[in-house]
């Protein structure tokens, strides 16, 4: 038997857990804590460090957020997937999400560079391959006729580029003289 009085408390706990998971932690971001450095100077230094590798698409000092536009490359190295047997080059892209926040009298810089692989062809093949019939019952939107090519692109997240995160971290440290790493 479910106790009706416990349902609101349970829902609040679930919501709080979901909100807490979105905060930058050392598990999902490369975290740098600096003392003796003003947050605005660190924010500007971080923006300069990002601009060496990316184009910044969102710059919000009040929220402490820097986000970049994707940078796409073509990779010839095998990814470990079956389709690598044909040895076709594949497309990858990198996006950076950086948070600069004042925490407990220190400035915390959280850096995450996501690596994604273009996966549209594989995604489109799956429903056709496992269809129960061959009747043309898809709507125009399901056939990608009602949207743009960019909206129809599927990018699968492969992981993080920790080396680039470290390069950005070092560039931030070079830009902020006198800052002490904690």
Phi and psi restraints in degrees (value plus and minus 20) as a CYANA .aco file:
   2 UNK   PHI    -110.1   -70.1
   2 UNK   PSI     110.7   150.7
   3 UNK   PHI    -101.9   -61.9
   3 UNK   PSI      95.1   135.1
   4 UNK   PHI     -82.9   -42.9
   4 UNK   PSI     -50.1   -10.1
   5 UNK   PHI     -90.3   -50.3
   5 UNK   PSI     -41.1    -1.1
   6 UNK   PHI    -103.6   -63.6
   6 UNK   PSI     -37.8     2.2
   7 UNK   PHI     -81.8   -41.8
   7 UNK   PSI     -69.0   -29.0
   8 UNK   PHI     -80.7   -40.7
   8 UNK   PSI     -59.8   -19.8
   9 UNK   PHI     -84.9   -44.9
   9 UNK   PSI     -59.9   -19.9
  10 UNK   PHI     -84.8   -44.8
  10 UNK   PSI     -63.5   -23.5
  11 UNK   PHI     -82.9   -42.9
  11 UNK   PSI     -58.4   -18.4
  12 UNK   PHI     -86.1   -46.1
  12 UNK   PSI     -59.3   -19.3
  13 UNK   PHI     -84.4   -44.4
  13 UNK   PSI     -61.3   -21.3
  14 UNK   PHI     -84.8   -44.8
  14 UNK   PSI     -64.0   -24.0
  15 UNK   PHI     -83.2   -43.2
  15 UNK   PSI     -61.7   -21.7
  16 UNK   PHI     -85.4   -45.4
  16 UNK   PSI     -58.6   -18.6
  17 UNK   PHI     -86.4   -46.4
  17 UNK   PSI     -58.6   -18.6
  18 UNK   PHI     -85.6   -45.6
  18 UNK   PSI     -59.7   -19.7
  19 UNK   PHI     -88.9   -48.9
  19 UNK   PSI     -58.6   -18.6
  20 UNK   PHI     -87.5   -47.5
  20 UNK   PSI     -50.5   -10.5
  21 UNK   PHI     -88.9   -48.9
  21 UNK   PSI     -41.3    -1.3
  22 UNK   PHI    -102.6   -62.6
  22 UNK   PSI     -33.9     6.1
  23 UNK   PHI     -92.0   -52.0
  23 UNK   PSI     124.1   164.1
  24 UNK   PHI     -84.2   -44.2
  24 UNK   PSI     108.5   148.5
  25 UNK   PHI    -150.4  -110.4
  25 UNK   PSI     152.9   192.9
  26 UNK   PHI     -89.2   -49.2
  26 UNK   PSI     -33.1     6.9
  27 UNK   PHI    -100.2   -60.2
  27 UNK   PSI     -52.9   -12.9
  28 UNK   PHI    -136.4   -96.4
  28 UNK   PSI     -20.9    19.1
  29 UNK   PHI    -160.6  -120.6
  29 UNK   PSI     137.4   177.4
  30 UNK   PHI    -107.4   -67.4
  30 UNK   PSI      93.3   133.3
  31 UNK   PHI    -123.4   -83.4
  31 UNK   PSI     112.1   152.1
  32 UNK   PHI    -145.4  -105.4
  32 UNK   PSI     104.5   144.5
  33 UNK   PHI    -132.2   -92.2
  33 UNK   PSI     107.6   147.6
  34 UNK   PHI    -142.5  -102.5
  34 UNK   PSI     117.8   157.8
  35 UNK   PHI    -134.2   -94.2
  35 UNK   PSI     145.5   185.5
  36 UNK   PHI      41.2    81.2
  36 UNK   PSI      12.6    52.6
  37 UNK   PHI    -162.2  -122.2
  37 UNK   PSI     104.2   144.2
  38 UNK   PHI     -88.3   -48.3
  38 UNK   PSI     123.3   163.3
  39 UNK   PHI     -80.0   -40.0
  39 UNK   PSI     -58.9   -18.9
  40 UNK   PHI     -85.6   -45.6
  40 UNK   PSI     -58.3   -18.3
  41 UNK   PHI     -87.1   -47.1
  41 UNK   PSI     -59.6   -19.6
  42 UNK   PHI     -87.5   -47.5
  42 UNK   PSI     -59.3   -19.3
  43 UNK   PHI     -80.8   -40.8
  43 UNK   PSI     -66.4   -26.4
  44 UNK   PHI     -84.7   -44.7
  44 UNK   PSI     -60.5   -20.5
  45 UNK   PHI     -85.1   -45.1
  45 UNK   PSI     -58.2   -18.2
  46 UNK   PHI     -86.9   -46.9
  46 UNK   PSI     -60.2   -20.2
  47 UNK   PHI     -81.8   -41.8
  47 UNK   PSI     -62.3   -22.3
  48 UNK   PHI     -83.6   -43.6
  48 UNK   PSI     -61.1   -21.1
  49 UNK   PHI     -84.8   -44.8
  49 UNK   PSI     -59.0   -19.0
  50 UNK   PHI     -87.3   -47.3
  50 UNK   PSI     -59.4   -19.4
  51 UNK   PHI     -86.3   -46.3
  51 UNK   PSI     -33.8     6.2
  52 UNK   PHI     -89.4   -49.4
  52 UNK   PSI     -43.0    -3.0
  53 UNK   PHI    -143.7  -103.7
  53 UNK   PSI     -41.4    -1.4
  54 UNK   PHI    -157.3  -117.3
  54 UNK   PSI     151.6   191.6
  55 UNK   PHI    -127.0   -87.0
  55 UNK   PSI     105.6   145.6
  56 UNK   PHI     -97.3   -57.3
  56 UNK   PSI     105.6   145.6
  57 UNK   PHI    -120.7   -80.7
  57 UNK   PSI     -44.6    -4.6
  58 UNK   PHI    -158.2  -118.2
  58 UNK   PSI     104.7   144.7
  59 UNK   PHI    -150.4  -110.4
  59 UNK   PSI      86.7   126.7
  60 UNK   PHI    -149.6  -109.6
  60 UNK   PSI      77.7   117.7
  61 UNK   PHI     -85.8   -45.8
  61 UNK   PSI     -58.9   -18.9
  62 UNK   PHI     -80.7   -40.7
  62 UNK   PSI     -59.5   -19.5
  63 UNK   PHI    -108.5   -68.5
  63 UNK   PSI     -33.1     6.9
  64 UNK   PHI      52.3    92.3
  64 UNK   PSI      14.9    54.9
  65 UNK   PHI    -138.6   -98.6
  65 UNK   PSI     113.4   153.4
  66 UNK   PHI    -146.9  -106.9
  66 UNK   PSI     103.6   143.6
  67 UNK   PHI    -148.4  -108.4
  67 UNK   PSI     128.4   168.4
  68 UNK   PHI    -134.2   -94.2
  68 UNK   PSI     140.3   180.3
  69 UNK   PHI     -97.2   -57.2
  69 UNK   PSI     131.8   171.8
  70 UNK   PHI     -87.8   -47.8
  70 UNK   PSI     124.6   164.6
  71 UNK   PHI    -133.2   -93.2
  71 UNK   PSI      98.0   138.0
  72 UNK   PHI    -119.4   -79.4
  72 UNK   PSI     122.1   162.1
  73 UNK   PHI    -156.5  -116.5
  73 UNK   PSI     143.8   183.8
  74 UNK   PHI    -129.2   -89.2
  74 UNK   PSI     109.7   149.7
  75 UNK   PHI    -136.8   -96.8
  75 UNK   PSI     113.4   153.4
  76 UNK   PHI    -120.7   -80.7
  76 UNK   PSI     -30.9     9.1
  77 UNK   PHI     -94.7   -54.7
  77 UNK   PSI     124.4   164.4
  78 UNK   PHI     -86.5   -46.5
  78 UNK   PSI     124.6   164.6
  79 UNK   PHI    -119.9   -79.9
  79 UNK   PSI     -27.1    12.9
  80 UNK   PHI      74.4   114.4
  80 UNK   PSI     -17.6    22.4
  81 UNK   PHI    -115.4   -75.4
  81 UNK   PSI     137.0   177.0
  82 UNK   PHI     -77.8   -37.8
  82 UNK   PSI     -55.8   -15.8
  83 UNK   PHI     -86.8   -46.8
  83 UNK   PSI     -30.1     9.9
  84 UNK   PHI     -89.1   -49.1
  84 UNK   PSI     -32.0     8.0
  85 UNK   PHI     -82.9   -42.9
  85 UNK   PSI     -48.4    -8.4
  86 UNK   PHI    -102.3   -62.3
  86 UNK   PSI     -28.5    11.5
  87 UNK   PHI      38.9    78.9
  87 UNK   PSI      13.4    53.4
  88 UNK   PHI    -104.1   -64.1
  88 UNK   PSI     118.7   158.7
  89 UNK   PHI     -83.2   -43.2
  89 UNK   PSI     129.8   169.8
  90 UNK   PHI    -144.3  -104.3
  90 UNK   PSI     137.2   177.2
  91 UNK   PHI    -114.9   -74.9
  91 UNK   PSI     117.1   157.1
  92 UNK   PHI    -151.4  -111.4
  92 UNK   PSI     139.0   179.0
  93 UNK   PHI    -164.3  -124.3
  93 UNK   PSI     136.9   176.9
  94 UNK   PHI    -143.6  -103.6
  94 UNK   PSI     120.2   160.2
  95 UNK   PHI    -151.6  -111.6
  95 UNK   PSI     122.6   162.6
  96 UNK   PHI    -134.9   -94.9
  96 UNK   PSI     120.5   160.5
  97 UNK   PHI    -149.6  -109.6
  97 UNK   PSI      97.4   137.4
  98 UNK   PHI    -146.9  -106.9
  98 UNK   PSI     117.6   157.6
  99 UNK   PHI    -139.5   -99.5
  99 UNK   PSI     111.9   151.9
 100 UNK   PHI    -141.5  -101.5
 100 UNK   PSI      93.0   133.0
 101 UNK   PHI    -156.8  -116.8
 101 UNK   PSI     131.1   171.1
 102 UNK   PHI    -108.6   -68.6
 102 UNK   PSI      96.4   136.4
 103 UNK   PHI    -148.7  -108.7
 103 UNK   PSI      96.7   136.7
 104 UNK   PHI      33.1    73.1
 104 UNK   PSI      23.2    63.2
 105 UNK   PHI      59.9    99.9
 105 UNK   PSI     -18.3    21.7
 106 UNK   PHI    -138.4   -98.4
 106 UNK   PSI     139.7   179.7
 107 UNK   PHI    -118.8   -78.8
 107 UNK   PSI     104.0   144.0
 108 UNK   PHI    -127.8   -87.8
 108 UNK   PSI     106.9   146.9
 109 UNK   PHI    -131.0   -91.0
 109 UNK   PSI      99.7   139.7
 110 UNK   PHI    -132.6   -92.6
 110 UNK   PSI      99.5   139.5
 111 UNK   PHI    -137.7   -97.7
 111 UNK   PSI     111.3   151.3
 112 UNK   PHI    -158.8  -118.8
 112 UNK   PSI     105.4   145.4
 113 UNK   PHI    -135.7   -95.7
 113 UNK   PSI      94.2   134.2
 114 UNK   PHI    -112.4   -72.4
 114 UNK   PSI     117.3   157.3
 115 UNK   PHI    -128.3   -88.3
 115 UNK   PSI     106.5   146.5
 116 UNK   PHI    -144.6  -104.6
 116 UNK   PSI     129.7   169.7
 117 UNK   PHI    -135.8   -95.8
 117 UNK   PSI     117.3   157.3
 118 UNK   PHI     -87.8   -47.8
 118 UNK   PSI     104.5   144.5
 119 UNK   PHI    -155.7  -115.7
 119 UNK   PSI       2.7    42.7
 120 UNK   PHI     -84.5   -44.5
 120 UNK   PSI     -65.5   -25.5
 121 UNK   PHI     -80.4   -40.4
 121 UNK   PSI     -64.7   -24.7
 122 UNK   PHI     -85.1   -45.1
 122 UNK   PSI     -57.6   -17.6
 123 UNK   PHI     -86.8   -46.8
 123 UNK   PSI     -58.4   -18.4
 124 UNK   PHI     -92.4   -52.4
 124 UNK   PSI     -51.2   -11.2
 125 UNK   PHI     -90.7   -50.7
 125 UNK   PSI     -52.1   -12.1
 126 UNK   PHI     -78.8   -38.8
 126 UNK   PSI     -71.3   -31.3
 127 UNK   PHI     -85.9   -45.9
 127 UNK   PSI     -55.1   -15.1
 128 UNK   PHI     -88.5   -48.5
 128 UNK   PSI     -56.6   -16.6
 129 UNK   PHI     -87.9   -47.9
 129 UNK   PSI     -52.2   -12.2
 130 UNK   PHI    -130.2   -90.2
 130 UNK   PSI      -1.1    38.9
 131 UNK   PHI     -91.3   -51.3
 131 UNK   PSI     128.9   168.9
 132 UNK   PHI    -106.6   -66.6
 132 UNK   PSI     -34.2     5.8
 133 UNK   PHI    -170.6  -130.6
 133 UNK   PSI     150.5   190.5
 134 UNK   PHI    -135.4   -95.4
 134 UNK   PSI       2.4    42.4
 135 UNK   PHI     -95.7   -55.7
 135 UNK   PSI     119.9   159.9
 136 UNK   PHI     -99.2   -59.2
 136 UNK   PSI      58.9    98.9
 137 UNK   PHI    -123.5   -83.5
 137 UNK   PSI     -20.5    19.5
 138 UNK   PHI     -90.4   -50.4
 138 UNK   PSI     124.1   164.1
 139 UNK   PHI     -97.7   -57.7
 139 UNK   PSI     144.7   184.7
 140 UNK   PHI     -76.7   -36.7
 140 UNK   PSI     -57.7   -17.7
 141 UNK   PHI     -86.0   -46.0
 141 UNK   PSI     -56.6   -16.6
 142 UNK   PHI     -90.3   -50.3
 142 UNK   PSI     -43.6    -3.6
 143 UNK   PHI    -113.6   -73.6
 143 UNK   PSI      -9.6    30.4
 144 UNK   PHI      48.2    88.2
 144 UNK   PSI      -0.8    39.2
 145 UNK   PHI    -104.7   -64.7
 145 UNK   PSI     -35.2     4.8
 146 UNK   PHI    -121.1   -81.1
 146 UNK   PSI     -16.1    23.9
 147 UNK   PHI    -154.3  -114.3
 147 UNK   PSI     153.8   193.8
 148 UNK   PHI    -104.2   -64.2
 148 UNK   PSI     145.1   185.1
 149 UNK   PHI     -82.7   -42.7
 149 UNK   PSI     -59.1   -19.1
 150 UNK   PHI     -84.4   -44.4
 150 UNK   PSI     -59.8   -19.8
 151 UNK   PHI     -87.7   -47.7
 151 UNK   PSI     -48.1    -8.1
 152 UNK   PHI    -106.6   -66.6
 152 UNK   PSI     -26.6    13.4
 153 UNK   PHI     -93.0   -53.0
 153 UNK   PSI     115.6   155.6
 154 UNK   PHI    -130.1   -90.1
 154 UNK   PSI     102.9   142.9
 155 UNK   PHI    -136.9   -96.9
 155 UNK   PSI     100.0   140.0
 156 UNK   PHI    -113.6   -73.6
 156 UNK   PSI     107.0   147.0
 157 UNK   PHI     -95.0   -55.0
 157 UNK   PSI     103.8   143.8
 158 UNK   PHI    -113.2   -73.2
 158 UNK   PSI     -51.7   -11.7
 159 UNK   PHI     138.1   178.1
 159 UNK   PSI    -173.4  -133.4
 160 UNK   PHI    -136.5   -96.5
 160 UNK   PSI     133.2   173.2
 161 UNK   PHI    -119.0   -79.0
 161 UNK   PSI      67.9   107.9
 162 UNK   PHI     -89.2   -49.2
 162 UNK   PSI     -48.3    -8.3
 163 UNK   PHI     -86.7   -46.7
 163 UNK   PSI     -63.8   -23.8
 164 UNK   PHI     -87.4   -47.4
 164 UNK   PSI     -55.0   -15.0
 165 UNK   PHI     -80.0   -40.0
 165 UNK   PSI     -61.3   -21.3
 166 UNK   PHI     -88.3   -48.3
 166 UNK   PSI     -58.3   -18.3
 167 UNK   PHI     -81.9   -41.9
 167 UNK   PSI     -63.2   -23.2
 168 UNK   PHI     -85.7   -45.7
 168 UNK   PSI     -60.3   -20.3
 169 UNK   PHI     -79.7   -39.7
 169 UNK   PSI     -65.6   -25.6
 170 UNK   PHI     -84.7   -44.7
 170 UNK   PSI     -57.9   -17.9
 171 UNK   PHI     -85.2   -45.2
 171 UNK   PSI     -56.8   -16.8
 172 UNK   PHI     -83.8   -43.8
 172 UNK   PSI     -64.4   -24.4
 173 UNK   PHI     -82.1   -42.1
 173 UNK   PSI     -57.4   -17.4
 174 UNK   PHI     -87.6   -47.6
 174 UNK   PSI     -51.8   -11.8
 175 UNK   PHI     -99.0   -59.0
 175 UNK   PSI     -40.5    -0.5
 176 UNK   PHI    -133.8   -93.8
 176 UNK   PSI      69.2   109.2
 177 UNK   PHI     -90.4   -50.4
 177 UNK   PSI     122.5   162.5
 178 UNK   PHI      66.9   106.9
 178 UNK   PSI     -24.4    15.6
 179 UNK   PHI     -97.0   -57.0
 179 UNK   PSI     121.5   161.5
 180 UNK   PHI    -127.1   -87.1
 180 UNK   PSI     107.4   147.4
 181 UNK   PHI    -100.3   -60.3
 181 UNK   PSI     111.8   151.8
